[in-house]
Amino acid sequence: MFADYISRVVMDYQDKKAANVLPLSLIRPSPAKLRDACMAVCNERFDRRDERVLNAFFGQGSDKVACMKAISRCDIDDFRPLVNFLKESTNSTNDNNIELLAWLIDFAARPYDDRRDYASTGSKDAGEPKAGSGADADSIAIKTGIEKPGQSEENGSSPSFSVNEQLAFFKKRRAVILLVLLVLAGFGIFWLVNKASGSTPAGACMLWAGNHYQPVPCSQKSGNALVIPLDSEKIAHFKKITRPDTITENALGSVWYVNFHGVYECYTSPGFHPVDTNLKLRLLTDYVLLRHIRSNQAAEKTSE
């Protein structure tokens, strides 16, 4: 039955996806990616046995050149139903999409042949000729594990799962994996929050000490200096660059500046000016470096 063939193709896709042997365009498909994958497969392993499938989907597939031209002319929206099926947005899709998937993943027992038996439980035997009757039927049933009419499940045979049952299984497995990941992420966030709260004493604050932030008790008063809640990131990384002459073009992208009362000041991290918190620091550009900072240094040297 074609339902057994669908089940085999979907199982082969899931197995190869789990083994990470499929290209990214099939692991995380989109209509455009599937069309590119078709071009690559047609170019790398064109096979006459796929002619019927290629003709059905693309309109032509008698040879490699004709196949690739047909694929390049194909509307990417034609691949959207197969993308929805692979992403499990739908539980079924038409026969042409299943055959195209079998071709893309190089399913060994393609294309569908009603003379083959796709219900066998072992992937090695998938696609064996159907069992007949009498002694031949007995030998094939023993080889493939297919239950003969009248054979009870007590003899060790197991019924084949439908494609919907397999899709439901894969959805359930994905939900379990997602739940485990969410639990682990929750533990990780809990640990990070506790670690951060443990490294910052309750009631700790900081104030600007000229070129860096200094931790102080929140009750401490120091003239007009602004005492603010302690920020361990700013304590560690927010510094004023007291020697702008050391800034080179290599520092662009990692230095921030602000025009404070006509003076261009440079800092090692983004944020706001430590004294005038209305002034936001900007990323240093080569223009500001050459036009304002270095020119000011040259003017200072000349005045000396």
N, C-alpha and C positions, 0 to 999 in steps of 0.2 A: 504493500500500500504506500501511496505517496506520503501519508502521514508519518510512516516509519522512516522514509527517506528524509523528510524534514527534520525529524528527531535526530537522525544520524548527523546531518549537516550542522545543526545547531550545537550538538555535543562536540563535534570536531572543532568548531569555531571557539567554543568556550575553553576546551582543553588547550588549544594552541595559544589562545589569549592568555590563559593562566601561566603557560610555559614561556610567555614573552618571546614567541618566535614569529609573531605577526608584525608587519610594519605598523608604525604609529597611525597611519591613515585608516587602518582597520580596527585598531584598539580604541581610538577616539575618533570615530568617523564623522564626516560631514559630507553633504552632497558634492562639494568641490573636491574634497580629499578622495572620495570614492571614484570620481571620474579620473583623477590623477593615478589612482591605484590601478584602474582598468587599463590605462595607457601603459603603465609599467609592466603589468602582467602580460598584456598582448605582445609587447616588445620582447620580453624575456623568455616566455614559454608558450608561444602560439602553438596550438595543437588542433589538428583536423577534427578530432572527436568532439571539440567544443563548438563546431561550426553551427549546429542547430541552436545552441544556447545564445551564441553571439548574434545570429540572425534574428532570433526572437526578441532580443533586448535592443540591439543597435540597428537592426535592419540590414546589416551586411557583415559577414565574417568569413568569406570564402578564402581569404589569404591575409597575411599580416598587414600589408599596406592598406587594403580595403578596410580591415578591422580598425586600424588606428585612425583612419580618416573618419570612419563612422562614429567612433568614440569622441573625437574632437568636435564633431558637429552636434553631439548629443546635449540636450538641455540639462543642466545640473539638477533641475527640479525633478527629473525622472528618477534620480537616486534618492530622493527624500523619503519615499515609503520604506526602502531598505534601511536607511539610517534610523528611522523611527522604530523599526523592528529590532535592530541591533541594540538600540538604547532602551528597549523594552517599553517604549511608549505605546506600542500596539502588541497584541498577542499573536497576530497572524499577518501574513502578507501574501501576495500572489505567487504563483509557481515560478514565473520568470525571475523574480527577485531571489527566490531560494536557489535556483540554478546558477544565477550570477554569483551569489555568495559562495556556492560550492566551487565555482571556477576561480574566484579570487583567493580562496584559502587552499586551493589545490587539493580538494577532497578526492581521495583515491577512487571511490566508487561512483564517480560522476560520468555522464549525466544520468538521470533517473532511467531505469530499465525495469519494466514490470515483470521481467523474467528473473530478476534478482531478489534475494531475500534480505531486506534491510532491517528486519526485526531481531536479528541475532544480538546477543548481549555483549559479545566481545568485539572490539573494534577491528581486530585482525580478521574476523570472519564476516564483517559487514560486507554485503554485496554478493554472498555466495548464491549459487542457483537455488531456486526453491526446491524443497524436498518433495519427492514423488510419493510412492506408496510401497508397501511391502518391506523387503530387506533393505533397499536403498534408503527408504525413508527412515528406518531405524538407525542406520549408520550415520546419516546426516544429522539426525536429531541428537545422537550421542556427541558428534563432533562440535555442533554449534550450540547445544544447550537449549534448542527450541522445543517447546512443549508440543507433543503430538496431540491430535484430537483424542480426548478421553484420558490423557495422561494426567494424574493428580499432581498437585503442587507438592505432595509429600515426597516425590521422587527427586526433588532438588531443583526443579525448573522454576524460573521466575518470570512473571509477566512483563511485557515491554511497557515502558512508560510513554504516554502520549507527549506530543510537543508542548501542550499547555501545562502538563504536570511537570515537565523538565524546566520550563520557564518559571513556574511557580517555585520550584526548588532553588533555582539560581537567584530569584528575587529574595527568598527567605535567607539564603546564605549571605547575600550582600547586606541585608538588613542586620544580621548578627554581627558581621564584620564592622559595619558602621557604628553599631552600638558599642562594641568593644573599643573602637577608636575614640568615640566620644567620652567614654569613661576614663580612658587613659589621658585624654586631653584635659579633662576636669581635674584629675589628680595632679597633672603637671602645672596647671594654673594655680591650684591650691598651694602647691609647694613653692612656686615662685612668689606668690603674694605673701606667704608666711616668711619666706627668706627676706624679702624686701622690708617687711614690717619689722623683722627682727634686727635688721642692720641699722634702722633709724630709731633712736630712742624717742620715747613719747615726749612731746613738748620741745624737741630740738628745733633750733632755728639757725639762720645764717645771715651774715651781712657782708656788704662789699668792702674789701680791704685794699682798694686801689687798683689791683690787677688780678684779683681772684676773690672767690667767695670763701668766707671763713665761718666754720660752725661756732655758734654761741648759744647760751641759754636764751630762751624766748623772753625772759625778764630783763635781759641786759639792755641798757640804753647807751648809745654811743653818739652823742651830739645829734646831728641831723641825719645820720646814716639810717637807711631803711632796714629794719629787721624783718625778715620774711621767713616762712616755713622752710625747713631744710630740704634741699633737693640734692640727693647724692650724685645724680648725673652732672649737675652744674658744679658741684664741689670738685668732681674729678676731672671734668673736661672743659668747663667754661673759663677761659683765661683771656686777659687782655695782652696783646702782643706789644711789648714795650719797646721793641727795636724793629720798626717797620722796614729798616734797611735790609733786614734778613729775608724779607718776603720776595720770592722769585716767581717767575711764570709757572713753575712746577707746583706752586701752592694754590693756583687757581682751582676752585672747586672745593677747597677745604678751609678757606678763610672767609670771614664775614666782616663787613665794615659798617660804620655809621658816621654821619656828619654831626658832630656834637659841638654846638656853638662855633661853627666854622672850622673845626679841627677834625680831620678824618682819622678815626680810631679803628683798629683792627682787632678781631677776636677769633678764637679758635673753634667756636660753636655758634649755631644760630640761636635766635631768641630776641630779647629786647635789651636796650641799654640798661645797665645795672643801676644807674642814677636816675635817668629820665625814662621811666618805663613806657612812655608813650612813643618812644623812638624804636622802631623795629629794625633789626640788623638785616643787611642785604648781602647776598653772595658777591664776593669781590670779582670784578671783571678786569680784563687787561687795560681797558680804557681808564678806569678809576685808578688802577695801580700806576700807570704811566703819567696820567694827566694831573692827579692830585697828590698821591703819596710820594712818588719819586721826585716830582717837581718841588714839593714842599721841603723835602730833604735837601735838594740842591740849593734852594733858596736859603735854608738855614746855614748850610756850609758857606755860602757866599757872604752872608751877614757876619759870620765869624771872622 
